[in-house]
Amino acid sequence: MKSPFIAQSWRRLFKSLFPILILISFITVLLLDSFAPAIAEGWGFGAIAQLPRQEIRGVWMTTNDFDTLKDREKVQDAVSQLRRLNFNTIYPVVWNSGYVMYPSAIAQRAGIQPFIYKGSDGHDILADLINQAHRKGLLVIPWFEFGFMAPPTSELALNYPDWFTQKRDGSQTSNSAAGEVMWLNPFLPQVQQFITNLVLETVSQYDADGIQFDDHTSLPYEFGYDKYTVALYTKETKNAPPRDAQDAVWVKWRADKITAFMVQLNQAVKQRKPQAIFSVSPNYHDFAYKFHLQDWLTWMRQNIVDELIVQVYRPDMQSFVANISRPEIQEAQKIIPTGIGIMAGLRNNPVPMQQIKSQVRAAQERGLGVTFFYYESLWNDSLESLNERQVGFGSLFPSPALRARVE
């Protein structure tokens, strides 16, 4: 039996230590939360799966940004500024207009001359951006902007005309934001192999954190009436493709073929670099599926999408909010990092800072990240002064949210 004196002493000691014990417990919880990625990795859990809540704060770097990208000092300033404003991800274009933006043995063997990849002092632009961004703790995910799309004047279209598909009337072009374009046949084995080779070359040749495919890794519903695809559809279904390009069975068959290719592409990327982020930045699903045969919701449900950024370029707030509130976006954000693509402006169509702030706030209120199109329009060709824009963007992310890199 304890003496009253001993019991009283223990009570006094516990009472004096109680605040310290509470503080230790609180710090322990914080440390465990901070080291969760490393712990999960050590226990063998998937790197992407255990980081579903990372907030995306990104910006695309397009061909319009090459004045910055080709100059090491400008890249250093850009990366430093993005880090200071608490961005965490850069998506530089590496595939545009049928050309790659880096020295590519694959493109060279295909007889496609480099478009732009050398910097002002002859350096590799992509390698320099990745190195400088990683020093500041930012992720870099190269972006295959043009997907299956290429201009009719490109060497790709001129050298490989049989790689391109057509509409029912035999025409091969459509109009896009990039002008008149042709579409590589996503069902053709040679095309699938070419795109796969370029993607694997990118993730192998560079210390990139992943790879991104946007709304052009698809096919407008009017296309698919080339000889190869018609023969394949007829063989598999015992029917010729319907005259109606939007026939539900015909749409689904083509969409499923693109899905099958994306599954294979994901497997190839993961085999080459298991921790690479397989990022997708499409339009909202109803539009993507019906008009571009891009069934990205199925891709996500088949666990081949590690990160989703849905492009919602709407000046009207009511339309913007309606599109970012869609059920497929809510479904995505439960399992993977999910963000909204926001228009920061175009050279001939500036976007006011107030609109950008309102859209970012609406996304953040729904637990969504954001990525801006595109870097130069963050500051230039805007309605406000450079200082006003930078102050405005500085208010969007008041605290850091760096994303964990997995080596």
Secondary structure as GFF3:
##gff-version 3
##sequence-region A 1 407
A	DSSP	alpha_helix	4	34	.	.	.	ID=ss1
A	DSSP	alpha_helix	36	42	.	.	.	ID=ss2
A	DSSP	beta_strand	57	61	.	.	.	ID=ss3
A	DSSP	three_ten_helix	63	65	.	.	.	ID=ss4
A	DSSP	alpha_helix	66	69	.	.	.	ID=ss5
A	DSSP	alpha_helix	72	84	.	.	.	ID=ss6
A	DSSP	beta_strand	89	92	.	.	.	ID=ss7
A	DSSP	beta_strand	95	96	.	.	.	ID=ss8
A	DSSP	beta_strand	99	100	.	.	.	ID=ss9
A	DSSP	alpha_helix	105	109	.	.	.	ID=ss10
A	DSSP	alpha_helix	125	135	.	.	.	ID=ss11
A	DSSP	beta_strand	139	140	.	.	.	ID=ss12
A	DSSP	beta_strand	143	144	.	.	.	ID=ss13
A	DSSP	beta_strand	149	150	.	.	.	ID=ss14
A	DSSP	alpha_helix	155	159	.	.	.	ID=ss15
A	DSSP	three_ten_helix	161	163	.	.	.	ID=ss16
A	DSSP	beta_strand	173	176	.	.	.	ID=ss17
A	DSSP	beta_strand	179	183	.	.	.	ID=ss18
A	DSSP	alpha_helix	189	205	.	.	.	ID=ss19
A	DSSP	beta_strand	210	214	.	.	.	ID=ss20
A	DSSP	alpha_helix	227	237	.	.	.	ID=ss21
A	DSSP	alpha_helix	248	272	.	.	.	ID=ss22
A	DSSP	beta_strand	277	281	.	.	.	ID=ss23
A	DSSP	alpha_helix	285	292	.	.	.	ID=ss24
A	DSSP	alpha_helix	296	301	.	.	.	ID=ss25
A	DSSP	beta_strand	307	311	.	.	.	ID=ss26
A	DSSP	alpha_helix	317	324	.	.	.	ID=ss27
A	DSSP	alpha_helix	327	333	.	.	.	ID=ss28
A	DSSP	beta_strand	338	343	.	.	.	ID=ss29
A	DSSP	beta_strand	345	346	.	.	.	ID=ss30
A	DSSP	beta_strand	349	350	.	.	.	ID=ss31
A	DSSP	alpha_helix	353	365	.	.	.	ID=ss32
A	DSSP	beta_strand	369	373	.	.	.	ID=ss33
A	DSSP	alpha_helix	376	379	.	.	.	ID=ss34
A	DSSP	alpha_helix	386	394	.	.	.	ID=ss35
###
